[in-house]
Amino acid sequence: MSCHLPRRHALALAGLCLPGLLRARTVAPSSLAASPVAPAEPALWLRTAAQAGAPAKYAEAGQRRPGLCAELLQAVERSDPGLRFSGQEQFLPLRRVERMLGQQEIDVFFCLIRSAERQRQWDYLPVPLYRVRHRVVLRLEDRHEILGWPELRALSRRKPVLVAQGSVLAQTLAQAQVSYSQAPRGDAEALRMLLLGRADAVYAQDMALAPLLEQPEFAGRLRLAEVVLQEDEQWVAVARGLPPAPRQRLLRALQTLEREGGLRALAERYRPRFAGKP
């Protein structure tokens, strides 16, 4: 059995591919000398990228753990030894990742929340990876109590709530009629702006906040509001132009991991042990 891809998905020769990214291709199994087990199907390369400024998802070199989404990629490769991803070493802002996915410059991206706007630009594979909870961060000395959306709306009238650029969480704030600013390029920058008094609250995902709040510059200076305002699931996004055969192969690997408990086990390893609603 072989996987045939359109010409735009064939891997360019060395020096002709997009900088730092490899195009999807099929190659003979014998070319993957590093694979411990000969794959039943020809090897398939899919282009991807890593999200910058999101250490819980993709941690750069020197971090204690590689990040949940990076580990999910590795788990898929182990599940299907012939399935390979290129471009993981490229750490890009989320907005650029989304643009490349929409323009089919990458084939797949692990860990995106679904939204109506995003679903107009690319597709999602029907296997949820893990759940995230929306949390609010305040300065330690701030006496405001956020019990739900009314309190956050009232607080945002003084200074807009900070949310990272490109985050779909901004749409949640808009729907809840909370004033917000997407000035920070990432969650870490948002927390620094909070400490400087540029805002009174940061809105972010619990898994994104967990490693950041442990860092020396934030530890003991910020606190989480106890309330969980919303929950979402993270999914695998695929470019509209990716043909059915590689989609199905990737889907089968994800379904195997889901069935065998691999997705759940990885998510639990990264699950923050924050106080608040479960």
Beta strands, then each sheet from edge to edge (+ up, - down):
strand 1: 25-27
strand 2: 43-47
strand 3: 50-51
strand 4: 83-86
strand 5: 91-92
strand 6: 108-113
strand 7: 123-124
strand 8: 130-139
strand 9: 161-162
strand 10: 180-181
strand 11: 202-205
strand 12: 222-224
strand 13: 230-238
sheet 1: 1+ 2- 4-
sheet 2: 3+ 5+
sheet 3: 6+ 13- 7+
sheet 4: 6+ 13- 8+ 11-
sheet 5: 6+ 13- 8+ 12-
sheet 6: 9+ 10+
end
